Amino acid sequence: MLGKGVVGGGGGTKAPKPSFVSYVRPEEIHTNEKEVTEKEVTLHLLPGEQVLCEASTVLKYVQEDSSQHGVYGRLVCTDFKIAFLGDDESALDNDETQFKNKVIGENDITLHCVDQIYGVFDEKKKTLFGQLKKYPEKLIIHCKDLRVFQFCLRYTKEEEVKRIVSGIIHHTQAPKLLKRLFLFSYATAAQNNIVTDPKNHTVMFDTLKDWCWELERTKGNMKYKAVSVNEGYEVCERLPAYFVIPTPLPEENVQHFQGHGIPIWCWSCHNGSALLKMSALPKEQDDGILQIQKSFLDRIYKTIHRPPYEIVKTEDLSSNFLSLQEIQTAYAKFKQLFLIDNSTEFWDTDIKWFSLLESSSWLDIIRRCLKKAIEITECMEAQNMNVLLLEENASDLCCLISSLVQLMMDPHCRTRIGFQSLIQKEWVMGGHCFLDRCNHLRQNDKEEVPVFLLFLDCVWQLVHQHPPAFEFTETYLTVLSDSLYIPIFSTFFFNSPHQKDTNMGRDGQETQSKPLNLLTVWDWSVQFEPKAQTLLKNPLYVEKPKLDKGQRKGMRFKAQNFSPTESTKERAVMHQRQLSLPLTQSKSSPKRGFFREETDHLIKNLLGKRISKLINSSDELQDNFREFYDSWHSKPTDYHGLLLPHIEGPEIKVWAQRYLRWIPEAQILGGGRVATMSKLLEMMEEVQSLQEKIDERHYSQQAPQAEAPRLLRNSARLSSLFPFALLQRHSSKPVLPTSGWKALGDEGDLAKQEDEFVDLGDI
């Protein structure tokens, strides 16, 4: 694994002084006892956090050029995290790293973030779980954010090794009860200290007013209504307390069928078409109940499909799209490409990396999700159809596809507040099972499916292809994915709003203590200082254009902190882009015979019947999609109109910042997109300075201006994966792949060979 001299020889932990070569010797840790003592007490504990076990004289490895470097210190396990406290903090922390998380340190791992734990026994790596008869010489922890930590326990006391290894295994791998999560300990201890950010205007959709506001914003209040029939969760525990249904639908139907088979409104398009989702009715064997369900679904269909004014298209995501098993299997293969233990392992897999990437099918799944979202967009935008998404519980793929459609069609969702409100509406209030899908309780590994991470990866593809259209950055998406495993925020730790309110004491029932107040992940000030938060906001985001009062020809982009060169280019083509928004004409309605067939199609789908005949042929759908897709991409992009991604194979890329940020060998020192961004920000600072001087002349005082982020100074010292790898170690790359230079023989044989003469000819 990581060098035979480190873990070889002897399986016990009480071995006498072995022939161990290290850049830091054990006796050197006491060279300055006073300084060490002061630093040993610097463990930062959150309110309600308790230390469970710890071990001293633990060596944390730092990989560099396949050699062994390390720092000695304490390994501590609390009920919130695993933390390493190095005796030499200067070797672990970088004062220049300004993008620090205030909750999780660089050497901290939340218990929920632990993926797998391995032990090394006599140079053999084994998975650790349950009770151990023998304790490892080295501990390797693979994290869900793809970090890899390696700790040598050769110099740790045997009792401490048993205590720390057993403690880490138990508190990260054993099944848990919901009320034993640190989320509740923190909420109880910090009851009076939790303060929400007043600047956070994210719509939480936990009140009837929020839903009415969304209906009014999207002009959907003419055909749909917000209802409070589920207030108190007496009708359905799966649905939120408030939601939106078609206006003609009686609320009694919602109560009678307990929310199943009810079309729930998601969003309305500018042309009046709407996106809805529906869960399946429970399968019954009784013919009488089956007939009632069929009659009910027939009325539901007539409510949302009223020819010739409205047409509905059904998308059965449970049977005609991805399965959760496909997503789980693909990501399990995909993440192994990035959980690298050492440099040698990285270069061993380098020669076959792309074939392994393709065989995982993760990028293909992303492409299929984007393609399905474009197909639905085409139905709503080009054909003025209502689209009804069908799924067994309408809480996984429905959340994914409906969110992507809104992101492509609604520019409000591409702002940071709009995007956060979208997640609250479609995922949190939509009943996505975060507790099960993230496996926070460690009770069922089969339920752990990264559906929300798949959504963020799809969003990243859009952000990567159309940066000026989004107010947030890829760094924002990366830290949002990391926040899935920080158990002080309630946003991603429950299966439904009902489960959250019940366990927080907000279900309306009498409780002895007052309801707990939990933090929301959208309050970014809890994790980052204001200066670090500037990296979450896109400085090149193009704000919505404003029309001049007199004439439309003077339409301009008002860019927030926008670079002059980019702004000039955008202004030159702005008018053309506004006209290029594909406000395509509505296609003629299908033949009247379609209505009856579509009704039967919907009923058969929801009742679990096999469909023998599709309404529209796949060729026709493919032709419509291709025409719509090619037509949009042939025109200039309007960043505040419809936004479609490229879905051709080469256009779907690996989200490098998230997946490769911990691998030094995958970084470009002083290069990549961060170097380009650094130059743009320097230019913006210069323009801002000139603007301030102009303001001083006009107003005789300096006008307050938003300070541009200064975190990208001297791009030559930065990594391409900034801000997560600021001054990372440089790892020399072999000229040939590992498999190639191994075939040449060892270095001794190579040195004895004579130089090969190569005739370069005339130069």
N, C-alpha and C positions, 0 to 999 in steps of 0.2 A: 504494500500500500504506500505508505509515505516514508519509505526508507527503512532498510533492514536494521540499521544501527539504532533505531529509536525504539522499536517494539519487539525486536528479536530477542530470544533467549529467556527462558523462564516464564511461567504463566502466573506466578504469584506477584503480589504487590510488595512483598518484604524482601525483595532481592537485594543482595549486597551491592555496593557501588559497582555498577557495570561499566563497560567501556562505552560510555555515552558521550557523543560529541555534540555540543550545543554552543551557540553564540552567547548564551547567558547561562552561567553556572549557578547551581542552587545556592552556594555560599555567598554569591554576589548580591542576593536579595536583601542581606542584612548590612550592607555597607553603610547605610544611613538609616539607623533604626528609628530615629525621631521622625524623619520624613515618611518612612513606611507606615509608622503607626498612625500618623495624621491622615494618610490616604486610605488606610484600611477602614476608616469609619465614614467614608464618603458615600455609602450605599444610599441611594435616594429611594425612599419609600413613599408611595401614594397613600392617601387616607384609606384606612382599612386594610392595608397590605401588611402581611406578617411573614417573617423569615421562617422557613420550614427546616432547612438543612443547609450545610455548607462544608466546603473542604478547602484546605490551604495547600500551598506549594503545588498548584496545578499549572501546567505549562500550556498556554494557548498558542497554537502554531500560527505562524504567518508565512504563507507560501511565497517563495521568490526563486525563480530560476531553478526549480526542482530541488533546492537545498532547504535545510530545516532551520528556520529562525523561529524564535518564540519569546514570549514574555510570561514571567511567573506572576501568579496572583491567586486570588480567592475565587472559587466558583460557588455561587450562592443560588439557592432555589427558594423562591417565595410562592405564595398562593396566586401571584400575578405573573411572574416572569422568572426566567433563568438569567442571571447576571454574572458577568466576569469582571472582577475588579483587579486590574493590573497593578503590580507594585511600581512599575515604571509607566505612569500614565502618558508620558510624552511619546512613548512608542506606539500608543494605541489611539490617542486623540490628537487631532490636528486643529490648532487654534484658528487656522484659516478656513476651516469648514464652517461656513455660516448657515448652511441649510441643515440645522439640527432639529430633531424632534424632541420636544420638551417632555414627552411622556416616555418614549422608548429611546434608549441610548444606542450607540453604535454597537456595543457588546451586550445588548439585552435581547432576549427572545421571550415574547409572551408565550404562556403555556399553550394558548390556542394556535400559535403559529408553528408549533413543532409538528413536523410531518412524520419523519421516521427517525429512530435512534439505532445506531449501530455500535457494536463493540469490536475491538481488535484483540484477538487471542492468538498469540504465537504467529503473528503476521496474517491471520485469517480474519476477514470481516464478516460478522454475523449480526443479524437483526436481533435487537434486545426487546423482550416483552416478558411480563409476568415475573415470577420469582426466579432469581438466578442462583445457581449452585456455585458458579465461578464468576469472578468479576474481571472486567477487561482491563488491559493495560492502556488502552486509548478509547476515548469516547468521541463518536462522530454524530453530530446532530444535523439532519437535513430539515430545512425550514420551508414553510409554505410560500414564503416570499423569495424562495430559491437561494437563500444564504446557506453556507455550509460552515459549521464550526467544528474544530478538532481540538480536543484537549488530551494531553498526555498525563496519565495518572501514576506514572512509574515512581515518582518521588513523594506521592501523597500517602499519608498513613492509611493502613489497611482498613481501620474502622471508619475513617472518613470516606474512603472510596466506597465502601458498602452503603454508607448512609446517603451519600450524594447520588450515586447511581440508582439505588432503589427508589429514592425520593423523586428523581426526575422521571423515571419510568412510570411510577405510580400516578403522579400528578399530571402527566401528559398523555398516557395511553389508557388508563383505566376509565371505565364508564362513569359518568357523573350525573348527578341530579341537577335539574335546572336551578333550583334555589341555592345550590352550592357554588355557582359560578361567581367569580370575583366581581362581576357586574353588580351584584346585590350588596356585597361587602362594601364596595366603593360608594354606592348610592347611599347606604345607611350612614357611613362615616362622614361623607361629604354633604350631608343633607342641607346644611345651611351655607355651604361654600359654593354651590353650583350657581353660576351666573351665566345666562345666555348672552350672546353677542347682540347688542341692539341694532347693529348694522346688517345682521343676517335677515334678509327678507324672503327666505325660502318659504314657499307655500307648503304647509305640512299636510293639508287635506284631511285634517282631523275634525273639521267643523263643517256644518252645512253651508256656511258662508263661503268657505274656500271653494267648494264645488260650484256654487252659483257664480262665483267670480270667474272660474275657468270656463263655464258655459257661456258667460257673457263675452269673455275674451275671444273665444273661437266662434262666436255667433251660432252656437248650437242650442241656445235657449228657446228657439222657436219650435223645435221638434223633440226636445228632450227635457227632462225635469229631474232635479235632485230630490231624493226621498230620504226620510229619516225613519223608515219602517223598521230598520234593524238597530235602532238606538237601544243600547243595552244588550245587544247581541242575542236577543230573544228569538229571532227568526233563523239566523245562520251565523255560526261562529267563524266560518271561513271568510265571509264578506266583511268589509269595514262597516262602521256605524252609519256612514253616509255614502251614497253612491248615486249614479245617474242612470235612468232607464228611459225608454221611449215614452213620450207623453201619453199616447193612447193606452198604454199597458196599465191595467188596474194594479194597485199595490197589493190587493188581496191575492193575486197570483204569486207574488213574491213570497208571501207568507205560506201559501198552500204547498208550494213545492220547495220550501226552505232554501230559496236562492238558487237552486239547481235549474239549469235550462233557461235561465233568465238572461236576455241580452243586456250586458252592461256596457254603457257608453265609455269610450276611451278618449276620442278626439273628433272634432269636426273640421273639414277642409273648407277653404274659401268658397268653393262652388256648391257647398251644401251637403256633399257626401260625408259619410261618417265612418269611423272605425269602431267596431264593437267586438266584444269577446263574450264567450259563453262556455260554461262548464256543462258536462254531460249529465243527463238525468240518471239516477241509479238504475241499474238493470234489474228488472223484475220478471219473474216467471209467470205471474198471474196474468191471464189474458185480459181481464177486466181493467187492471191497472195499466197494462200496456196500451189498451185502447184509449184510456184517459190521457196518457202521456202523448199519444199520437195526435189526439184532438187538440191538446194544449200547444204542442209544437206547431201545429198547423195555424193556430191563431197567432202565435208569436211571429211566425214567418210573414203572415199577412200584415202584421203591424209594421214591420220594418221594410216590407217589400210591397209597395203600392203602385202597380203599373198604371199609366205609363210614366209616372213622375219619378219613381225611384226603383232602382234595380239593386238586388243584393247578390253578392258572391260569397260563397262559404269557403273557408280554408280550414280543412281538418288537419291540424298540426299533429294530432296524435297518431294518425295512420299514414299520412302522405308526406311526412317531413322527417326530420331527425328524431332519433330516440335518445332518451337520457343515457342509455347504455353506450351508445356510440360516442357521445360527448365525454363520458367518463373514461372510456377506454383510450380514446385519442389523446386526452390530456395526460393520462398516466404515462403514455409513451413519450409525449412531447416534453414534459418537464424533466425527464431523465437526461435530455440533451444539455441541461443547464446546471444540474446538480453535480458539479465537478469537484472531486476531492483534492486533486493536485494537477500540476502542469503536465506531468507525463500522461495522465488519463485524458487530458484535453487534447494533446497532440496525437494520441493513439486513435481517437475517434475523429480527428479532423479530416482524414482522407475520405471517410464515408458519412460525413455530417449531413450533407444534403440528401443523400438517399435515406438516412434515418429520419430526417425531417419530413420527407415526402411520405414515408411509410407510416408516420404517426397520424396522418390525415387531419391534423389540427387546422392547418391553413385552408384545406379544402372545406372543412366544416364552416370556417369563417366566411368563405366565398359563398357557400350555399345559403347561409343566413342573410348575407347582403343581397343575394339574388332574389330570395323570397321577399325581402322587404321592398325591393325595386318592383317586383311583380305586383305587389299590393298597391304600391304607389301609383303604378300605371293604371290600375283599375279605378282608383279614386280620382286621380288627376285627369287622365285622358278619357275615361269612360263614364265618369260621374256615378260610379257604383258605390253603394254601401258595401263594406267588407266585414264579414262576421268571422272572427277567429274562433275555432273550436278546439278544445283540449279537455282532457278528463277532468282536471281541476282548475284549468285556466290560470295557473299560477307559475308556470315555468316558461315554456316556449311562447305562450301568449304575451308574457311580460317582455320577453326578448324582442319579438317581432314588432309588437305594437310600439315599443320604445324606439326602435330603429326607424320605423315609418315616420313617427313624429319628428325625429331628429332630422330626417331628410326633407320633410315638407314644411316644418314650422321653424323659422329662424329664431323665435323666442327660446326654443329648446337648446339652441346653440350658444346662448349666454350662460354664464355660470349659475346665476339664480334660476334661470329657466331649466337648466339641466338638472340641478338639484331638486327642483320641484317636480320634474318629470320622474325622477327615481322615487321620490316620495309617493307620487300618484300611482305609478305602474308597478313598482316593486314592493315598497313597504306597505302601502294601503292595498295594493293588489294581491297581497297574501302570499308572496314568494316565501318559501320555507327556508329562510336563511339558517335557522338553527339546525335543520337536517342537511341542507345542501353544503354547508361549511363544516358539518360534523363537529359542532362545538361540544356536544355531550359525549362524543366517542362511543355512541351506542350502536350505530349501524353504519359500517363503512360503505355498504352498497348504496346508501342514500346520499353519499357525498359526491355531488356532481357540480362542477364549477360553471353553472349557467350564468351567474352574474359576471364572473370573470370573462366568459365568452362574450358577453355583451360589451364589456369595457374594451376588449380586444377589437371588436367590430367598430366601436366608436373611434378607437385609435387609428384604424385604417382611414376613416373619414378625416380625422384631424391631420393625419400625415399627408393626405392627398390635397386637402383644401385648408391650409393653416389660417388664412385670413378670415375664414367663415366662423371661427370659434373663439369665444372670449377666453376660454381656458386652454391650458397647455397639456402636453403629454405628461409633464411632471405632475400636474394635477391628477390625471388619471392614474398615474403610478402610485401616488400616496393614497388615493382613494381605494385602490386595490389592497394596499397594506392595511388600511383601516378596518378591513373585514375581520382582522384578528386581534384588535385592541379592545378588550372587554371593559371599557369604561363608557362606551357609546352604545346606546340602545338601538341605533338605527339598523344594524345588521345582526341582531342576536335573538330574534323571535320569528316564529313561523306565521304569525298573523297579528293584526292589531288586537284581536280579542285576547290572545295569549299574553301580549304585553300588558294590556290594561288590567287583566286579571292578576298577574303577578306583581304589578306595581301598585295594586290597591286602588285602581281607578275604575272598577267595574260597577260602581254604584252601590255595592254592598257595604254594610257597616263593618268597619275594621277598627281594631284597637288603636292602631297608630295611623298617622296621617300618610297619604300616598307618597311614594318615593318619587323624587324628581331626578331624571337622568339627563345626561348630556346628549346632544345630537352631534353626529359627526360633521355636520355642516358648520359648526362653530370652529373654524380653523385656527382661531387664536389659542385654543387649548393645546394644539400640537406645535404651532410655529409662531415665531416672532414676526412682527410686521415686515421686517426686511426680507425674511425668508418667504413670506407669503407673496411677495412680488413675482416669484418664480412660478406661481400658480396661475398668474394672469398673463394672457398673451399680449405683448406690447404691439403686435402687428395686427391685432383684431380690427376689422373694418366695421365701424358703427353703421347703423342703418342710415341710408342717405335721406337728406331732407330737401324737399322741393322748394325752390324760390317762389315767392308769392306771385311774381309777375310772369315768369317763364320757366318752362321745364328744361330748356336747353342748358340752363346753368346748374343742373343737378350735379352735386359733388358728393364724394365720400367725406364724412367727417371722421378722421381716424384718430383714435386715442393713442397718443405716443407713437404716431405712424411715421415711418421714415420718409423723407422728402422724395427720394427716387421712386419708391413704391407708390407714393401718393400721386405723383405726376402721371404715372402710367395708368393708375386706376381712373383718374379723372378723365383721361383722354378717351376711354372706352366705356365710361359709365352709362351714357345714354343708350349706347348699343346694347349693353348688358341688361339694362332694365327692359328693353324691348325683347331681349332674347329669352326671357323667362317663358318656359314652355306652357303657356296657357292654351293648351291644345283644345280643339273643338270636341264636343261630346259626340261619341259615335251613336248611330241610330240604335234604337232599342231592338233587342232580339225579337224573334217571332213570338206570338202570344203563346204558342205551345211550350215555350221555355218555362213559363211560370209554374205550370203544373209539375213539370219534370224537376224543376229546382226545389219545389216543396217536398217532393218525395225524396230527393237527394239529401236534403237537410234532415228529414225525419229518419231516414235509414242510417245516416251517419251517427246521429245522437243516440239511437237505440241499438247501436252496435251491429247493424246489418252490413253485410258485404255488398259493395256497390258493383253492379255488373256493367254499368254503362256511364261514362262521364258525360256531363252536359256539353262542355266545349272540348273539342279535340285538342290534344297536346300540341299538335302542329300549329293550330290557330293561335293558341296562347303564346307559343314560342315566337311566332311571327309578330304578334302585337308587342311583346316584350322587346324584341330585337329592334323593331322600328322606333319604339319609344326611347330605348336606351341609346341607340346611335344618333337619333335626332337631337337629344339633349347634349350629348358630348360633342356634337359638331358645332355648337354655338358657344360664344363666350360665357363665362360663368358669372352668374349673379349671386353674390354671397348672401343675399337676403331674400332669395327665392328658393325654388326647388334645388336640392343639392344631391346629386347621385355620385356614388363612388365608381371607380374603375374596378371591374371584377375579373379581368383577364388574369390568368395564372401569375405572370411576373409582377402584377400590380399588388397582389396580396403579399405583404411582407411580414417579417418577424418583428414584433414589438421589442426592439433592441434595448431600449432603456430599462424596461421591466425585467426582461429575461436574461440579459447579458451584463447587467450592471455590477455584478459581484465577481466577474471573471476578468482578471487583469489581462490575460492574453487576447481578449476580444476587444480591447480598447485601442483607440487612436489617440496618442498623446499630442495635444495641441492641434487637433484636427477634428473633422466631422462637422456636424451641424452646429455644435457649440461655438466653433471658431467663426462661422458666418454670423451667428447671433451676436457674438461679442462685437464684431465690427459694426453691425447695425445699431446696437445699443450705444456704442461710442459716438456714432453719427447723430443719434437722437439726443444725446446729452449735449453735443455741440449746438444743435439746433435749438434746444431748450435754453441754453445759456444765451444765445443771441436773442431769443424771444424775450427773455427776462430783461436784457438791456434795452430793448425796444419799449417794453412796458415801463421801465424806469423813466425813460424820456417822456412818455405820454402822461404818466400818472404821478411822476415825481417820487415814486416809491416802488419797491420791488413787489410785484404781485405774487401771492403764494402759488406755487406750482407743485404739482405732484412730482416727487423725486423719482427719477428713473433708477431702476435697479443697478447697483454697482457691484454685483456679485461676479461679473464676467470679466474683470480686469485681467489683463495679461493672459490671453487665451493660449499662449504657448505653454503655460504651466498647467493647463486644464486637460482633463480627459474628455473624450468624445461622449462619455456617459455621465458628465456633470449633470446635476449636482450630487449624485450619489457616489461618484468616484472622483474626488477633486484632484488629489495628487497621488494617484495610485502607483503602486510599484510597477516598474517596467519589466516585462518578462521577455527575454530574447526568444525569437521564433526561429526554429530550424529552417534552413533553406529547403530541405526536403521533408516530406511527411515522415513521421516516426517509423512507419513500416518501411520506408525507402532507405533511410540511413542505417537502419538495423541490418538491412541486407548487405551493406557494404563491409560489414565486419566491425570489430572493435577499433578503438582509436589507435592502438599499437600497430595493428596490421595496416591501417590506413596511412600511418606516418612512414612506414617502410616503403610504400609504393612510390615509384618515381612519378614526377609530374607529367601529365599527358600533354603532348604538343598539339596545339590547335592552330591551324593556318587561318588567320583572319583575312588574308588577301589584302588587296589595296584598300586603304582607308581614305 
